Amino acid sequence: MEALVIRNTGSQYTVKTDDNREVNCKIKGRFRLKGIRTTNPVAVGDRVVISEGTDGTAYIVEIKPRKNYIIRRASNLSKEAHIIAANLDQALLIVTLTHPVTSTTFIDRFLSTAEAYRIPSVIVINKTDLIDDEESRELLDAVTYLYESIGYKVIHTSALEKTGIEEVRKTLSNKTTLLSGNSGVGKSSLINEIIPGLDLRTAEISQTHLTGMHTTTFSEMFPLPGGGYIIDTPGVKGFGTIDYDKYEVAHFFPEIFAASENCRYGNCTHTHEPGCAVRQALDYSLIALSRYASYLSILEDIDHEKYRSGY
């Protein structure tokens, strides 16, 4: 029987069968994804085949071919990948510019990973009710302009003041969407506004460290009232990239890739080569310094990984 994976609790999975039953399943056998070692071979959003035993135990015995998926490094010390979700139409990255601050490095790493897996991304800047002085408003305008100029849609929201919620609903309508972001950006509060009556647990920000506490402990898929699904994931502190080739990283930064067409050398890394159009664009402020710094940070990760591996 085929089913849709709607929840991953780590030890088992909850699937929704085609006859609308929810069944808790374990994994039978071992699954591999192109030879990549993964901490979770089955992901929320997967279509699977399940087998139900006479003793009431159900097993996932097959993963159906995926339209796509998105992964991140399981941890900075791990070579393993964690599959965040599968069969997505888009990703919504929830960020905040204050209380807590989402770094542009985190934003860029997420966006580049989504680009690598050909998943369109939308940025939602939440907690705009806390942007109450000229300096923070200028930052909001600058961040919005930066990512819109690259080609990303940016939505401003406040779950507290219920602003921007309708635009988010329209963006999500009839699509399967991954929701991600740092802990504490108000993801659960936004979902509660989008899906009335869901009542996901929320938590206050730590006043000591100005960081969020995990309120979502496992990935889960929720149906939207107007059609479509959202996949809610636990908040993450960092976003580790995996399996990038250093000569391909620029492909996942649209504005850097566009400028690279005019580089003298086809294998330009945009770090030191003569005739580099990317660094020239950087000098003329056609590429943001923050984006270039994020690009360099991924190259550094690749070099560090090669050093650790002895290559």
Solvent accessible surface area in square Angstrom, and as a share of the most:
residue,aa,sasa,rsa
1,M,108,0.48
2,E,65,0.29
3,A,0,0.00
4,L,25,0.12
5,V,0,0.00
6,I,11,0.06
7,R,55,0.20
8,N,18,0.09
9,T,56,0.33
10,G,65,0.63
11,S,100,0.64
12,Q,59,0.26
13,Y,9,0.03
14,T,7,0.04
15,V,0,0.00
16,K,60,0.25
17,T,5,0.03
18,D,100,0.52
19,D,85,0.44
20,N,111,0.57
21,R,97,0.35
22,E,106,0.47
23,V,18,0.10
24,N,88,0.45
25,C,1,0.01
26,K,107,0.45
27,I,55,0.28
28,K,120,0.51
29,G,55,0.53
30,R,200,0.73
31,F,41,0.17
32,R,143,0.52
33,L,27,0.13
34,K,173,0.73
35,G,64,0.62
36,I,34,0.17
37,R,124,0.45
38,T,25,0.14
39,T,68,0.40
40,N,10,0.05
41,P,35,0.22
42,V,0,0.00
43,A,0,0.00
44,V,2,0.01
45,G,2,0.02
46,D,0,0.00
47,R,80,0.29
48,V,0,0.00
49,V,30,0.17
50,I,5,0.03
51,S,56,0.36
52,E,81,0.36
53,G,38,0.37
54,T,155,0.90
55,D,118,0.61
56,G,68,0.65
57,T,42,0.24
58,A,3,0.02
59,Y,71,0.27
60,I,0,0.00
61,V,58,0.34
62,E,77,0.34
63,I,37,0.19
64,K,58,0.24
65,P,125,0.79
66,R,46,0.17
67,K,129,0.55
68,N,27,0.14
69,Y,26,0.10
70,I,0,0.00
71,I,1,0.01
72,R,39,0.14
73,R,29,0.11
74,A,32,0.25
75,S,56,0.36
76,N,126,0.65
77,L,155,0.77
78,S,27,0.17
79,K,104,0.44
80,E,56,0.25
81,A,0,0.00
82,H,56,0.25
83,I,1,0.00
84,I,13,0.07
85,A,0,0.00
86,A,0,0.00
87,N,31,0.16
88,L,2,0.01
89,D,54,0.28
90,Q,9,0.04
91,A,0,0.00
92,L,1,0.00
93,L,0,0.00
94,I,1,0.01
95,V,0,0.00
96,T,0,0.00
97,L,16,0.08
98,T,42,0.25
99,H,56,0.25
100,P,12,0.07
101,V,105,0.60
102,T,5,0.03
103,S,55,0.36
104,T,46,0.27
105,T,54,0.31
106,F,9,0.04
107,I,1,0.00
108,D,0,0.00
109,R,28,0.10
110,F,0,0.00
111,L,1,0.00
112,S,1,0.01
113,T,4,0.02
114,A,1,0.00
115,E,58,0.26
116,A,21,0.16
117,Y,46,0.17
118,R,206,0.75
119,I,5,0.03
120,P,87,0.55
121,S,12,0.08
122,V,12,0.07
123,I,0,0.00
124,V,0,0.00
125,I,0,0.00
126,N,2,0.01
127,K,34,0.14
128,T,28,0.16
129,D,38,0.20
130,L,71,0.35
131,I,18,0.09
132,D,106,0.55
133,D,70,0.36
134,E,119,0.53
135,E,141,0.63
136,S,23,0.15
137,R,119,0.43
138,E,101,0.45
139,L,80,0.40
140,L,20,0.10
141,D,93,0.48
142,A,58,0.45
143,V,11,0.06
144,T,17,0.10
145,Y,160,0.61
146,L,32,0.16
147,Y,0,0.00
148,E,89,0.40
149,S,71,0.46
150,I,28,0.14
151,G,66,0.63
152,Y,18,0.07
153,K,91,0.38
154,V,16,0.09
155,I,1,0.01
156,H,68,0.30
157,T,0,0.00
158,S,0,0.00
159,A,15,0.11
160,L,141,0.70
161,E,104,0.47
162,K,129,0.55
163,T,64,0.37
164,G,25,0.24
165,I,9,0.05
166,E,95,0.42
167,E,78,0.35
168,V,1,0.00
169,R,85,0.31
170,K,147,0.62
171,T,15,0.09
172,L,1,0.00
173,S,46,0.30
174,N,111,0.57
175,K,89,0.38
176,T,23,0.13
177,T,0,0.00
178,L,0,0.00
179,L,1,0.00
180,S,4,0.03
181,G,0,0.00
182,N,22,0.11
183,S,13,0.09
184,G,19,0.18
185,V,1,0.01
186,G,17,0.16
187,K,14,0.06
188,S,9,0.06
189,S,36,0.23
190,L,2,0.01
191,I,0,0.00
192,N,36,0.18
193,E,43,0.19
194,I,3,0.02
195,I,17,0.09
196,P,96,0.60
197,G,69,0.66
198,L,52,0.26
199,D,117,0.61
200,L,39,0.19
201,R,153,0.56
202,T,70,0.41
203,A,47,0.37
204,E,143,0.64
205,I,17,0.09
206,S,27,0.18
207,Q,134,0.59
208,T,116,0.67
209,H,133,0.60
210,L,91,0.45
211,T,64,0.37
212,G,12,0.11
213,M,100,0.45
214,H,96,0.43
215,T,30,0.17
216,T,21,0.12
217,T,96,0.56
218,F,69,0.29
219,S,11,0.07
220,E,27,0.12
221,M,11,0.05
222,F,19,0.08
223,P,80,0.50
224,L,17,0.09
225,P,100,0.63
226,G,60,0.58
227,G,26,0.25
228,G,19,0.18
229,Y,66,0.25
230,I,0,0.00
231,I,0,0.00
232,D,2,0.01
233,T,6,0.04
234,P,40,0.25
235,G,8,0.08
236,V,25,0.14
237,K,171,0.72
238,G,34,0.33
239,F,7,0.03
240,G,8,0.08
241,T,8,0.05
242,I,15,0.07
243,D,102,0.53
244,Y,27,0.10
245,D,67,0.35
246,K,50,0.21
247,Y,110,0.42
248,E,80,0.36
249,V,0,0.00
250,A,6,0.05
251,H,90,0.40
252,F,35,0.15
253,F,0,0.00
254,P,42,0.26
255,E,32,0.14
256,I,0,0.00
257,F,84,0.35
258,A,60,0.47
259,A,20,0.15
260,S,24,0.15
261,E,135,0.61
262,N,120,0.62
263,C,18,0.11
264,R,158,0.58
265,Y,96,0.37
266,G,93,0.90
267,N,96,0.49
268,C,11,0.06
269,T,11,0.07
270,H,7,0.03
271,T,52,0.30
272,H,136,0.61
273,E,21,0.09
274,P,75,0.47
275,G,37,0.36
276,C,11,0.06
277,A,14,0.11
278,V,0,0.00
279,R,78,0.28
280,Q,107,0.47
281,A,11,0.09
282,L,30,0.15
283,D,118,0.61
284,Y,152,0.58
285,S,98,0.63
286,L,134,0.67
287,I,6,0.03
288,A,33,0.26
289,L,135,0.67
290,S,39,0.25
291,R,2,0.01
292,Y,23,0.09
293,A,56,0.44
294,S,1,0.00
295,Y,1,0.00
296,L,54,0.27
297,S,24,0.15
298,I,0,0.00
299,L,10,0.05
300,E,114,0.51
301,D,53,0.28
302,I,19,0.10
303,D,72,0.37
304,H,108,0.48
305,E,38,0.17
306,K,91,0.39
307,Y,176,0.67
308,R,98,0.36
309,S,40,0.26
310,G,67,0.65
311,Y,207,0.79
